Amino acid sequence: MKKTRDIVKLRRWCIRRRGAGVPVNMICTSAQIPRITFYNWWSRYRLGGLEGLEPRSRQPHTVHRIPPENVERILRLRREKGWCPILIEGYLRRVESIEIGHTTIHRLLKQAGLNNPLPKPRQQRSYKTLAAEASEQPMAMRPQGRRRQMAHHNPRRSQPQASNTRIGRVKQKNLARDPRVAISIADQSNSYDKVVIRGHVVSQTTEGADEHIDKLAKKYTGEDFASLRTPGEKRIIIKVKPKYISD
């Protein structure tokens, strides 16, 4: 069993040996301590005498407590804004000129039980996204099985989804081979607010395709599609029947 040393007696012995003129290196070798430790003891002895060699408490001499009003500010920002400790720290420093570290803010939030992510109410979707004007991004399947994404617009959300394209394009060929399709409808004001529709093609017809593309061209460009039409181009309307609509 290793014998424990009385650290106070060891300190006093080293100081007495040094006072007797013994070199520091010999004292450190005999006591088996580093030179920096001896000089630390020697500084404490010169400042406080033998009483300065007694063990001192490691507790901080000054305790910095956060004022209650600042704690309330932190908890209020967490509840109202849902900010993390780093964002709260930056806001307090820039706006209110209060210096509080994010680790301290995290400790306060943990004590208040607000350190976990705040629960957010589930967004209640409605049919307003389908009724509003929004861009769509249909997705068809390539022959290799990979997805191919296209973009088109449909002015009527209450009817089966329709896409107008030119006969012979890759989109039309892929949908004729594999009728599966997915359409993503995103709100123009918030791209993260979107509805995904999955279904299959129910028809491909050229009836009314020219009038349909002219109506779309007037809506988005103010002109007929005749100026953009290539010679000999034939338009076709692809109608998709929804099978699944995300909530």
C-alpha positions as CSV (number, residue, x, y, z in Angstrom):
1,M,0.0,0.0,0.0
2,K,1.4,3.4,-1.0
3,K,2.0,5.6,2.0
4,T,0.3,9.0,1.8
5,R,2.4,12.1,2.6
6,D,1.4,14.9,4.8
7,I,1.5,17.7,2.3
8,V,1.7,20.5,5.0
9,K,4.6,18.8,6.8
10,L,6.4,18.4,3.4
11,R,5.9,22.0,2.5
12,R,7.3,23.2,5.9
13,W,10.3,20.8,5.6
14,C,11.1,22.2,2.2
15,I,10.9,25.7,3.4
16,R,13.1,25.0,6.5
17,R,15.7,23.3,4.3
18,R,15.8,26.2,1.9
19,G,16.1,28.6,4.9
20,A,19.2,26.5,6.0
21,G,20.8,27.2,2.6
22,V,20.2,23.9,0.9
23,P,20.1,24.2,-2.9
24,V,16.7,24.0,-4.5
25,N,17.6,21.0,-6.8
26,M,18.7,18.9,-3.8
27,I,15.4,19.8,-1.9
28,C,13.3,18.8,-4.9
29,T,15.2,15.6,-5.4
30,S,14.8,14.6,-1.8
31,A,11.1,15.6,-1.7
32,Q,10.4,14.2,-5.2
33,I,8.7,17.3,-6.4
34,P,9.1,19.5,-9.4
35,R,11.0,22.8,-9.1
36,I,8.0,24.8,-10.1
37,T,6.0,23.2,-7.2
38,F,8.7,24.3,-4.7
39,Y,8.8,27.8,-6.0
40,N,5.0,28.0,-5.7
41,W,5.3,27.0,-2.1
42,W,8.1,29.4,-1.6
43,S,6.0,32.3,-3.0
44,R,3.1,31.4,-0.7
45,Y,5.5,31.3,2.3
46,R,6.9,34.8,1.5
47,L,3.3,36.2,1.2
48,G,1.7,34.5,4.2
49,G,4.4,32.8,6.2
50,L,3.9,29.3,7.5
51,E,0.1,29.9,7.5
52,G,0.2,30.4,3.8
53,L,1.3,26.8,3.4
54,E,-2.0,25.5,4.7
55,P,-4.4,24.0,2.1
56,R,-6.7,26.6,0.6
57,S,-10.2,26.2,-0.7
58,R,-10.6,25.8,-4.5
59,Q,-13.9,27.5,-4.5
60,P,-14.1,30.8,-6.4
61,H,-13.7,33.9,-4.2
62,T,-16.2,35.8,-6.3
63,V,-19.5,34.3,-7.4
64,H,-21.0,36.0,-10.5
65,R,-24.7,35.6,-10.4
66,I,-27.0,36.5,-13.3
67,P,-29.6,39.1,-12.3
68,P,-33.1,37.8,-12.2
69,E,-34.3,40.2,-14.8
70,N,-31.7,38.9,-17.3
71,V,-32.7,35.3,-16.5
72,E,-36.3,36.3,-17.3
73,R,-35.1,37.8,-20.6
74,I,-33.4,34.6,-21.6
75,L,-36.3,32.4,-20.7
76,R,-38.7,34.7,-22.5
77,L,-36.6,34.7,-25.7
78,R,-36.5,30.9,-25.6
79,R,-40.2,30.5,-25.2
80,E,-41.3,33.2,-27.7
81,K,-38.5,32.8,-30.4
82,G,-37.4,29.3,-29.8
83,W,-33.7,30.4,-30.2
84,C,-30.7,28.3,-29.2
85,P,-28.2,29.6,-26.6
86,I,-25.9,31.0,-29.3
87,L,-28.7,33.1,-30.9
88,I,-29.8,34.3,-27.5
89,E,-26.2,35.3,-26.7
90,G,-25.8,37.3,-29.9
91,Y,-29.2,39.1,-29.4
92,L,-28.4,40.1,-25.9
93,R,-25.0,41.4,-26.9
94,R,-26.1,43.4,-29.9
95,V,-29.5,44.6,-28.9
96,E,-29.5,44.9,-25.1
97,S,-25.7,45.2,-24.5
98,I,-25.7,42.3,-22.0
99,E,-22.7,40.0,-21.9
100,I,-23.8,36.4,-21.1
101,G,-22.0,33.4,-22.5
102,H,-23.9,30.7,-24.4
103,T,-22.7,28.1,-21.9
104,T,-24.3,30.0,-19.1
105,I,-27.5,30.5,-21.1
106,H,-27.6,26.7,-21.8
107,R,-27.2,26.1,-18.0
108,L,-30.1,28.4,-17.2
109,L,-32.3,26.8,-19.9
110,K,-31.4,23.4,-18.6
111,Q,-32.4,24.4,-15.0
112,A,-35.7,25.7,-16.3
113,G,-36.3,22.6,-18.4
114,L,-36.2,24.5,-21.7
115,N,-33.0,23.0,-23.1
116,N,-34.7,20.4,-25.2
117,P,-36.2,21.4,-28.6
118,L,-39.5,23.2,-28.1
119,P,-42.5,21.2,-29.5
120,K,-44.0,22.9,-32.5
121,P,-47.7,22.4,-33.5
122,R,-48.2,20.4,-36.6
123,Q,-48.9,22.5,-39.5
124,Q,-52.6,22.2,-40.5
125,R,-52.6,22.0,-44.3
126,S,-55.6,22.9,-46.3
127,Y,-56.7,23.1,-49.9
128,K,-55.6,26.7,-50.2
129,T,-52.3,25.5,-51.6
130,L,-54.0,23.6,-54.3
131,A,-56.4,26.5,-55.0
132,A,-53.6,29.1,-55.2
133,E,-51.3,29.9,-58.1
134,A,-48.1,27.8,-57.7
135,S,-45.5,26.2,-59.8
136,E,-45.5,22.4,-60.2
137,Q,-42.6,20.1,-60.7
138,P,-43.7,16.7,-62.1
139,M,-41.4,13.8,-62.0
140,A,-41.4,10.9,-64.6
141,M,-39.4,7.7,-64.8
142,R,-36.5,7.3,-67.3
143,P,-36.0,3.9,-69.1
144,Q,-33.1,3.2,-66.7
145,G,-35.4,3.6,-63.7
146,R,-34.0,7.0,-62.7
147,R,-36.4,9.9,-62.0
148,R,-36.6,12.8,-64.4
149,Q,-38.0,16.2,-63.1
150,M,-39.8,18.7,-65.3
151,A,-41.6,22.0,-64.6
152,H,-45.0,23.1,-65.8
153,H,-47.9,25.2,-64.6
154,N,-51.6,24.3,-64.2
155,P,-54.1,27.1,-63.6
156,R,-56.9,24.9,-62.2
157,R,-56.2,22.9,-59.1
158,S,-59.6,21.4,-58.6
159,Q,-59.4,19.4,-61.8
160,P,-57.1,16.5,-62.7
161,Q,-53.6,17.7,-63.1
162,A,-52.7,18.4,-66.8
163,S,-49.4,19.1,-68.5
164,N,-48.9,20.5,-72.0
165,T,-45.9,19.4,-74.0
166,R,-44.8,18.7,-77.5
167,I,-45.2,15.3,-79.1
168,G,-41.9,13.5,-79.2
169,R,-40.3,15.1,-76.2
170,V,-38.6,13.0,-73.6
171,K,-41.3,13.7,-71.0
172,Q,-44.1,12.5,-73.3
173,K,-42.2,9.4,-74.3
174,N,-41.3,8.5,-70.7
175,L,-44.9,8.9,-69.6
176,A,-46.2,6.9,-72.5
177,R,-43.8,4.0,-71.5
178,D,-44.4,4.3,-67.7
179,P,-47.5,6.2,-66.6
180,R,-46.3,6.7,-63.0
181,V,-45.8,10.4,-62.1
182,A,-45.3,12.6,-59.1
183,I,-46.1,16.3,-58.9
184,S,-44.8,18.7,-56.3
185,I,-46.9,21.9,-55.8
186,A,-45.0,24.7,-53.9
187,D,-46.3,27.9,-52.6
188,Q,-44.6,30.9,-54.4
189,S,-44.4,32.8,-51.2
190,N,-42.9,29.9,-49.2
191,S,-41.2,27.1,-51.2
192,Y,-41.1,24.9,-48.1
193,D,-45.0,24.8,-48.0
194,K,-45.8,22.3,-50.7
195,V,-48.1,19.4,-51.5
196,V,-46.9,16.3,-53.2
197,I,-49.2,14.4,-55.5
198,R,-48.5,10.9,-56.8
199,G,-50.6,9.2,-59.5
200,H,-50.6,7.9,-63.0
201,V,-51.4,9.2,-66.5
202,V,-55.0,8.6,-67.5
203,S,-54.9,10.1,-71.0
204,Q,-52.8,11.8,-73.6
205,T,-54.8,13.8,-76.1
206,T,-54.2,16.5,-78.7
207,E,-57.7,17.8,-78.4
208,G,-57.7,21.3,-77.1
209,A,-53.9,21.3,-76.7
210,D,-53.3,24.3,-78.8
211,E,-55.9,26.4,-77.0
212,H,-54.5,25.2,-73.7
213,I,-50.9,26.2,-74.5
214,D,-52.1,29.6,-75.8
215,K,-54.0,30.2,-72.6
216,L,-50.9,29.4,-70.5
217,A,-48.7,31.6,-72.7
218,K,-51.1,34.6,-72.4
219,K,-51.2,34.1,-68.6
220,Y,-47.4,34.1,-68.1
221,T,-46.1,36.2,-71.1
222,G,-49.2,38.1,-72.3
223,E,-48.8,36.8,-75.8
224,D,-50.0,33.8,-77.8
225,F,-47.8,30.8,-78.1
226,A,-47.6,31.2,-81.9
227,S,-44.4,33.2,-81.6
228,L,-42.7,30.4,-79.7
229,R,-44.0,27.5,-81.7
230,T,-41.7,25.7,-84.1
231,P,-42.8,24.7,-87.6
232,G,-44.7,21.4,-87.6
233,E,-45.0,21.3,-83.8
234,K,-47.9,19.3,-82.4
235,R,-49.0,19.8,-78.8
236,I,-50.5,17.2,-76.5
237,I,-52.2,17.4,-73.1
238,I,-51.2,14.8,-70.5
239,K,-53.7,14.3,-67.7
240,V,-52.7,12.7,-64.4
241,K,-55.1,11.1,-61.9
242,P,-54.0,11.6,-58.3
243,K,-53.6,8.5,-56.2
244,Y,-51.9,10.0,-53.2
245,I,-51.8,13.5,-51.8
246,S,-49.5,14.5,-49.0
247,D,-51.1,16.2,-46.0
